[in-house]
Amino acid sequence: MLNLLMRLNLHYPQSGRPASELSALAADWVDDMAPFPKPVLERALRYARREARWFPSTAQMLDFCHRAILLGREYCKAQNPNCKDCPFMKS
């Protein structure tokens, strides 16, 4: 999770968050986003990079995760209606 946050922070230099703050934030994000598999988090981070003007809050990231799940499920169902192994179907 810390690696994902560090990468995201690179896109928001105005946040001015040092690594120590990102570590603390990562601990909270691990707790809040534990239910989401890595592919969902990666897609949510992509949405954040493309849409958030500022470093996203936890609430915004949870919204991005839920959107990633919904869109991922639609895609999986369109590709394979019987898909059960997709990470987007497990969340």
C-alpha positions in Angstrom: 0.0 0.0 0.0 2.8 2.4 0.8 4.3 1.9 -2.7 0.9 2.7 -4.2 0.6 5.9 -2.1 4.2 7.0 -3.0 3.4 6.6 -6.7 0.2 8.5 -6.3 2.0 11.3 -4.3 4.3 11.8 -7.3 1.3 13.1 -9.2 0.4 15.7 -6.5 3.6 17.5 -5.6 1.5 20.3 -4.1 0.5 17.9 -1.3 3.9 18.4 0.2 3.5 15.2 2.2 6.9 13.7 3.4 7.4 10.0 3.4 6.7 9.9 7.2 3.2 11.3 6.6 2.6 8.9 3.8 3.5 6.0 6.0 0.9 7.1 8.6 -1.6 7.6 5.8 -0.8 4.2 4.4 -1.6 2.6 7.7 -5.1 4.2 7.7 -5.6 3.3 4.0 -4.6 -0.4 4.7 -7.3 -0.5 7.4 -10.0 1.3 5.3 -9.2 -0.5 2.0 -8.4 -3.9 3.2 -11.5 -5.5 1.6 -10.4 -4.5 -1.9 -8.1 -6.7 -3.9 -5.0 -5.2 -5.5 -6.5 -4.9 -9.1 -9.4 -2.8 -7.7 -7.0 -0.5 -5.8 -4.8 -0.1 -8.9 -7.8 0.9 -11.0 -9.0 3.2 -8.3 -5.6 4.9 -8.2 -5.8 5.3 -12.0 -9.1 7.1 -11.6 -7.6 9.3 -8.9 -4.7 10.3 -11.0 -7.0 11.1 -13.9 -9.8 12.9 -12.1 -8.8 14.2 -8.7 -7.4 17.7 -8.7 -5.8 17.3 -5.3 -4.4 14.3 -3.4 -7.5 12.2 -2.8 -9.0 11.8 0.6 -9.8 8.3 2.0 -13.5 8.9 1.2 -12.6 9.8 -2.4 -10.5 6.7 -2.7 -13.3 4.5 -1.4 -15.6 6.0 -4.0 -13.0 5.3 -6.7 -12.7 1.7 -5.4 -16.5 1.2 -5.6 -16.6 2.6 -9.1 -13.7 0.3 -10.1 -15.7 -2.6 -8.8 -18.9 -1.7 -10.6 -17.2 -1.0 -13.9 -14.9 -4.0 -13.6 -18.0 -6.2 -13.0 -19.7 -4.9 -16.1 -16.6 -5.5 -18.1 -16.2 -9.1 -16.7 -19.8 -9.9 -17.3 -19.6 -8.6 -20.9 -16.5 -10.7 -21.6 -17.6 -13.8 -19.7 -21.1 -14.0 -18.2 -20.0 -17.0 -16.0 -16.9 -15.2 -14.6 -16.4 -15.9 -11.0 -12.6 -15.7 -10.7 -12.3 -12.0 -11.5 -11.2 -9.8 -8.6 -14.0 -7.4 -9.4 -16.6 -10.1 -8.8 -15.2 -11.0 -5.3 -15.5 -7.5 -3.8 
